[in-house]
């Protein structure tokens, strides 16, 4: 039988010793940099705010500095190392073909302020990617300025506000499900709206009756992910959108889970008016750790006038240039977003084509359902409807019987060569483990991951006292997370202050 390619337990970690800090490596007078001699006379800067003495920072050579961070990098887990089933994050393997395209000098050496006449190829990339995204989502036009999903959320909500303001009333409230991503209420608040949660029903879907009671003339819109954060498709979505539209509101699609419906269903056909996608999740860009990201926002035709500008457009003479939408909310990011992420996304979409993108969705759903079926005997599945691209399991029964919590299961999984799933989210599931295997994991990897989860449940039943023993095989073992949260040390001193 073939070995699972997604198990990372063979990852080499030389020696297993503790990595010293830069402070411990510091030797006075050593430098990792050199600057050319001044070719102008030195002059003091009139900065009364400046310190009287330079900061006391570590002094290390370039060789030691590079070795330090390289050793730390070797301790990181990533999608190129093994399976990364982090629910609602779509940590799929990213094909290196897309990186190769984005590395071409014509893209990497292009300054963002290059005049349109000398950046026709880049403008063509933006327009072609916009066309494909709009085709996939059922929208009319899109902007690539937002550099991440949360930035896309805020942009979409500002478009929502501009739409209502133009009609004489910006309205005050935006409804979100109780299972929503944490960025949703944050974005609603930043956009100046009041957050109104709508509860889930017994099936894990939006409670339609409760939604009807919440909607009124002050409702600006609804933010929704479909499939939702429980991995379930909202089968009442057309009726949900109708309730919002009847009150004059707009329906916003959080594209975090778009991977599950690529080429199968379109948010625009469900009744959504604003859609943000995560190119860095769904379309071949490695993500995490702060970037790079791209959260383009696409809208239906009546809202296109509010998009951030300028937007790429074809000119009368056939060339490509820039145009500002007539009622644009203005820029939300410098220049035109993270362009190389867009290049990767276009390469990915063109390589797969329409049928290939549909297979992405189908395989992601198949993998999640297969994995859920393999672990259902040892972990509860609170909402048993067939899942889409991810599922949420619960360790509540294990906790009740053995004392092992979701966090203990996740940490024990690290010792078995797999990254942990998302823990304790969504908040409406007790001891939640949210698992998204993505379409890129093989059956052998899924079976090995399921076997590891079942083995952890067996260990919990036979040795309840080992709940806090994991991880044991990782470079850094079990941390006191409560103490770190309650007594954080956020500054560094070479001596005690």
C-alpha positions in Angstrom: 0.0 0.0 0.0 1.3 3.5 -0.9 2.5 5.7 1.9 0.7 8.9 2.6 2.4 11.9 1.0 0.9 14.4 3.4 2.3 13.0 6.6 5.3 15.2 7.7 6.7 13.1 10.6 9.9 12.4 8.6 10.8 16.1 8.4 14.4 16.4 9.5 15.2 18.5 12.6 18.9 18.3 13.4 19.8 17.8 17.0 16.5 19.0 18.5 18.3 21.6 20.7 16.9 24.9 21.7 17.5 27.7 19.2 19.3 30.6 20.8 17.9 34.1 20.6 19.6 36.8 18.6 20.5 38.4 21.9 22.4 35.2 22.9 24.2 35.2 19.5 25.2 38.9 19.9 28.9 39.9 20.0 29.7 43.6 20.3 31.0 45.1 17.0 29.6 42.5 14.7 27.5 43.6 11.7 25.3 41.9 9.1 25.4 45.0 6.9 27.7 47.6 5.4 26.9 51.0 3.9 29.0 53.0 1.4 30.9 55.9 2.6 29.0 59.2 2.6 29.6 61.3 -0.5 28.1 64.5 1.2 29.1 66.2 4.5 27.4 64.7 7.5 24.9 67.0 9.2 22.9 66.4 12.4 19.1 66.1 11.9 16.9 68.4 13.9 14.9 65.7 15.7 14.2 66.6 19.3 12.3 63.3 19.6 15.4 61.2 18.8 16.9 59.2 21.6 20.2 60.3 23.2 21.8 57.0 22.5 21.3 54.3 19.9 19.0 51.4 20.9 20.7 48.4 22.4 20.1 45.8 19.7 21.7 42.4 19.0 24.9 42.6 17.0 25.4 39.5 14.8 27.2 38.7 11.6 25.4 38.1 8.3 26.4 34.4 8.5 24.9 33.9 12.0 21.8 36.0 11.2 21.0 33.9 8.1 21.7 30.6 9.9 19.5 31.7 12.8 16.4 32.4 10.6 17.0 29.5 8.3 17.0 27.1 11.3 13.8 28.7 12.5 12.3 28.4 9.0 13.1 24.7 9.0 10.9 24.4 12.1 7.9 25.9 10.4 5.0 23.8 9.0 3.8 24.7 5.6 1.6 23.3 2.7 4.8 22.1 0.9 5.7 19.9 4.0 2.5 18.0 4.6 -1.3 18.1 5.0 -2.6 21.3 6.5 -6.3 20.7 7.3 -6.9 24.1 8.8 -10.7 24.6 8.5 -12.0 27.5 6.6 -8.5 28.5 5.5 -8.2 26.3 2.3 -4.5 25.5 2.9 -4.1 23.6 -0.4 -0.9 22.8 -2.2 -0.1 25.6 -4.6 1.3 24.4 -8.0 4.8 25.8 -8.7 3.8 26.5 -12.3 1.9 29.6 -11.1 5.0 30.8 -9.2 7.1 30.4 -12.4 4.7 32.6 -14.3 4.7 35.3 -11.6 8.5 35.2 -11.6 8.9 36.4 -15.1 10.9 39.7 -15.3 8.2 41.5 -17.2 6.0 41.2 -14.1 8.5 41.4 -11.3 10.4 44.4 -12.7 7.3 46.4 -13.4 6.9 49.5 -11.2 3.3 50.1 -10.1 3.5 53.7 -11.2 4.5 52.7 -14.8 2.3 54.7 -17.3 -0.4 52.7 -19.0 1.3 53.0 -22.3 4.2 51.0 -21.0 2.2 48.4 -19.0 -0.3 47.1 -21.5 0.5 43.5 -20.6 -0.2 44.0 -16.9 -3.4 45.8 -17.7 -4.4 42.8 -19.9 -3.7 40.5 -16.9 -6.0 42.5 -14.7 -8.8 42.7 -17.2 -8.6 38.9 -18.1 -8.5 37.9 -14.4 -11.5 40.2 -13.7 -13.4 38.7 -16.6 -12.8 35.2 -15.3 -13.7 36.0 -11.7 -16.9 37.7 -12.8 -17.7 34.7 -14.9 -17.1 32.4 -11.9 -19.1 34.5 -9.4 -21.9 35.9 -11.6 -20.8 39.5 -11.1 -20.3 42.4 -13.5 -17.1 44.2 -12.5 -14.3 43.8 -9.9 -11.5 45.7 -8.2 -8.2 44.1 -7.2 -7.1 46.8 -4.8 -8.0 45.0 -1.5 -4.8 43.2 -0.4 -6.6 40.5 1.7 -10.0 39.0 2.5 -10.7 41.3 5.5 -9.8 44.3 3.3 -12.2 43.0 0.7 -15.0 42.8 3.3 -14.5 46.4 4.4 -14.4 47.5 0.8 -17.6 45.7 0.0 -19.3 47.2 3.1 -18.1 50.7 2.1 -19.7 50.1 -1.3 -22.9 49.0 0.5 -22.8 52.2 2.5 -22.2 54.3 -0.6 -25.2 52.7 -2.3 -27.6 53.4 0.5 -26.2 56.9 1.1 -26.9 57.8 -2.6 -30.5 56.9 -1.9 -30.7 59.2 1.1 -30.3 56.8 4.0 -27.0 54.9 4.7 -29.0 52.6 7.1 -27.5 51.4 10.4 -27.4 47.6 10.7 -25.8 44.6 9.0 -26.9 41.1 9.8 -24.4 38.3 10.1 -24.9 34.6 11.1 -23.8 33.4 14.6 -21.4 31.1 12.8 -19.7 33.9 10.8 -16.0 34.4 10.5 -14.6 36.7 13.1 -13.6 39.3 10.5 -17.2 39.8 9.5 -18.3 41.6 12.7 -15.0 43.5 12.8 -15.5 44.7 9.2 -19.1 45.7 9.9 -18.0 47.8 12.8 -15.2 49.4 10.9 -17.7 50.4 8.2 -19.8 52.2 10.7 -22.6 49.7 11.0 -24.2 47.9 14.0 -23.7 44.1 14.0 -26.9 42.1 14.3 -26.4 38.3 14.7 -29.0 35.9 13.3 -29.0 32.4 14.9 -28.6 29.1 13.2 -31.4 26.6 13.2 -31.1 22.9 14.2 -29.6 22.0 10.8 -26.7 24.5 11.1 -28.3 26.9 8.6 -29.5 30.5 8.9 -32.8 30.5 10.8 -35.1 31.9 8.1 -37.9 32.8 10.6 -35.5 34.6 12.9 -34.0 36.5 9.9 -37.5 37.7 8.9 -38.0 39.1 12.4 -34.6 40.9 12.4 -34.9 42.6 8.9 -36.4 46.1 8.8 -36.0 49.4 7.0 -32.8 50.1 8.8 -31.1 46.8 7.5 -28.3 47.7 5.1 -27.5 44.1 4.2 -26.5 40.6 5.2 -23.0 39.1 5.1 -23.0 35.3 4.4 -20.6 32.6 3.5 -22.0 29.8 1.4 -21.1 27.0 2.1 -21.2 28.4 5.6 -18.6 28.0 8.3 -20.0 24.6 9.4 -19.2 23.4 5.9 -23.0 23.2 5.0 -24.6 24.7 1.9 -27.4 27.1 2.7 -30.1 25.5 0.7 -32.5 28.4 1.5 -30.1 30.9 0.0 -32.5 32.3 -2.7 -35.2 32.9 -0.1 -32.7 34.4 2.3 -31.6 36.8 -0.4 -35.2 37.6 -1.2 -35.9 38.6 2.4 -33.0 41.1 2.4 -33.8 42.5 -1.1 -37.5 43.0 -0.2 -36.3 45.3 2.6 -34.1 47.2 0.2 -30.9 45.7 1.5 -27.9 44.1 -0.2 -26.5 40.6 0.2 -22.7 40.2 0.6 -20.8 37.0 -0.2 -17.8 36.2 1.9 -15.7 34.2 -0.5 -13.8 32.3 2.2 -15.4 29.0 1.1 -15.6 29.6 -2.7 -13.4 26.6 -3.3 -16.3 24.3 -2.6 -18.5 25.7 -5.5 -16.0 26.7 -8.2 -17.6 26.1 -11.6 -20.7 24.4 -9.9 -22.7 27.4 -8.5 -22.3 31.2 -8.7 -23.0 33.6 -5.9 -24.7 36.0 -8.3 -27.2 33.3 -9.3 -28.0 32.8 -5.6 -28.9 36.5 -5.2 -25.7 38.0 -3.9 -24.8 41.6 -4.9 -21.3 41.9 -3.6 -18.6 39.1 -3.7 -15.1 39.1 -2.3 -12.8 36.3 -3.3 -9.5 35.2 -1.7 -7.0 34.7 -4.5 -4.5 33.7 -1.9 -6.7 30.8 -0.7 -8.6 29.6 -3.8 -6.3 30.4 -6.7 -2.7 29.2 -6.1 -0.9 31.6 -3.9 0.7 30.4 -0.6 -0.7 32.3 2.3 -0.5 32.8 6.0 1.8 34.9 8.2 0.5 38.1 6.9 0.7 37.8 3.1 0.9 38.2 0.3 -2.8 38.3 -0.3 -5.5 39.5 -2.7 -9.2 40.0 -1.8 -10.8 41.3 -5.0 -14.3 42.6 -4.7 -16.8 42.0 -7.5 -20.3 43.6 -7.8 -23.4 43.5 -9.8 -23.8 46.1 -12.5 -25.7 48.8 -10.5 -22.9 48.9 -7.9 -20.0 49.1 -10.3 -20.1 52.9 -10.2 -19.0 52.7 -6.5 -15.9 50.5 -7.0 -12.5 51.7 -5.9 -10.6 53.2 -8.8 -9.0 53.5 -11.1 -10.0 50.4 -12.9 -8.4 49.0 -16.1 -10.5 49.6 -19.2 -10.2 49.5 -23.0 -9.8 52.9 -24.6 -11.4 54.2 -27.8 -8.2 53.5 -29.8 -8.1 49.9 -28.6 -5.3 50.4 -26.1 -5.8 49.7 -22.4 -5.8 52.4 -19.8 -7.4 53.5 -16.5 -10.8 55.0 -15.6 -12.4 56.1 -12.4 -15.9 54.9 -11.7 -18.3 57.8 -11.6 -19.2 57.5 -7.8 -16.1 55.6 -6.7 -15.5 55.2 -2.9 -11.9 56.1 -3.7 -8.7 54.0 -3.3 -8.6 51.4 -0.6 -5.0 50.3 -1.2 -1.9 51.8 -2.8 -1.8 51.4 -6.6 -3.7 48.3 -7.8 -3.3 45.7 -5.1 -0.8 42.8 -4.9 -0.3 42.3 -8.6 1.8 39.2 -8.6 -0.9 37.3 -6.6 -3.3 38.2 -9.5 -0.7 36.8 -12.0 -0.6 33.5 -10.1 -4.4 33.3 -10.0 -4.7 33.9 -13.7 -2.1 31.3 -14.5 -3.9 28.8 -12.2 -7.3 29.5 -13.8 -6.0 29.3 -17.4 -4.1 26.1 -16.7 -7.1 24.3 -15.2 -9.8 25.8 -17.4 -13.5 25.7 -16.5 -13.8 21.9 -16.2 -10.6 21.8 -14.1 -11.9 24.4 -11.7 -15.1 22.4 -11.4 -13.1 19.3 -10.5 -11.3 21.4 -7.8 -14.7 21.9 -6.1 -15.9 18.4 -6.6 -12.7 16.9 -5.2 -12.6 19.2 -2.2 -16.2 18.1 -1.3 -15.4 14.4 -1.9 -12.3 14.6 0.3 -14.1 16.3 3.1 -17.0 13.9 3.1 -14.6 10.9 2.9 -12.6 12.1 5.9 -15.7 12.9 7.9 -17.0 9.4 7.4 -13.7 7.9 8.6 -13.7 9.8 11.9 -17.4 10.0 12.7 -17.2 7.0 15.0 -14.7 8.6 17.4 -15.8 12.2 17.1 -19.3 13.7 17.0 -20.5 15.5 13.9 -23.0 18.0 15.5 -24.7 18.8 12.2 -24.9 15.5 10.2 -26.1 16.9 6.9 -23.6 16.1 4.0 -20.8 18.6 4.3 -19.2 20.5 1.4 -15.5 21.3 1.5 -15.0 21.1 5.3 -16.7 19.7 8.3 -16.9 20.5 12.0 -16.3 17.7 14.5 -16.7 18.0 18.2 -14.5 16.5 21.0 -17.2 17.1 23.6 -17.9 13.4 24.1 -14.1 12.7 24.4 -13.8 15.5 27.0 -16.7 14.2 29.0 -15.4 10.6 29.0 -11.6 11.2 29.3 -10.9 14.9 30.0 -9.2 15.4 26.6 -10.3 18.6 25.0 -10.1 19.7 21.3 -6.8 21.5 22.0 -5.3 18.2 23.4 -6.4 16.4 20.2 -4.9 19.0 18.0 -1.6 19.0 19.8 -1.4 15.2 19.8 -2.0 15.4 16.0 1.3 17.3 15.6 3.2 14.4 17.0 1.7 12.2 14.3 3.0 14.4 11.5 -0.1 16.4 10.6 -0.9 20.1 11.2 -3.8 20.6 13.5 -7.3 21.6 12.3 -8.9 24.9 13.4 -9.9 24.7 17.0 -12.9 26.1 18.9 -14.5 27.7 15.8 -17.2 28.3 14.9 -18.2 29.3 18.4 -21.6 27.7 18.2 -20.0 24.2 18.4 -18.6 23.0 21.7 -15.0 21.7 21.5 -15.0 22.3 17.8 -12.4 20.8 15.4 -13.0 22.3 11.9 -11.3 20.2 9.2 -10.7 21.2 5.6 -8.5 18.7 3.7 -8.8 20.5 0.4 -8.8 18.8 -3.0 -5.0 18.4 -3.2 -4.6 15.6 -0.6 -4.6 12.0 -1.7 -6.8 9.2 -0.4 -3.7 7.7 1.3 -3.1 11.0 3.2 -6.8 11.3 4.2 -6.8 7.7 5.5 -3.5 8.3 7.5 -5.0 11.5 8.9 -8.1 9.7 10.0 -6.1 6.9 11.5 -4.1 9.4 13.5 -7.3 11.0 14.8 -8.7 7.6 15.8 -5.5 6.7 17.5 -5.6 9.9 19.5 -9.1 9.0 20.6 -7.9 5.5 21.6 -5.0 7.1 23.6 -7.4 9.4 25.4 -9.5 6.4 26.5 -6.6 4.3 27.6 -4.4 7.0 29.1 -6.6 10.0 30.1 -3.6 11.4 32.1 -1.7 12.1 28.9 -4.0 14.9 27.9 -1.3 17.5 28.4 1.7 15.4 27.3 1.6 16.5 23.6 3.3 17.6 21.6 6.5 15.7 22.4 8.2 15.4 19.0 8.1 19.0 17.9 11.0 21.5 18.4 8.9 23.4 20.9 6.8 21.2 23.2 3.7 22.1 25.2 3.4 25.7 26.1 1.5 27.3 28.9 -0.8 29.2 26.7 -2.9 30.7 29.5 0.2 32.2 31.2 1.4 33.6 27.8 -2.0 35.2 27.3 -2.3 36.6 30.8 1.3 37.7 31.3 2.7 38.5 27.8 6.2 39.8 27.4 6.0 42.1 24.4 9.3 44.0 24.7 13.0 42.9 24.8 15.6 44.3 27.1 19.3 43.3 27.2 19.1 43.9 30.9 16.2 43.8 33.4 14.7 47.4 33.4 
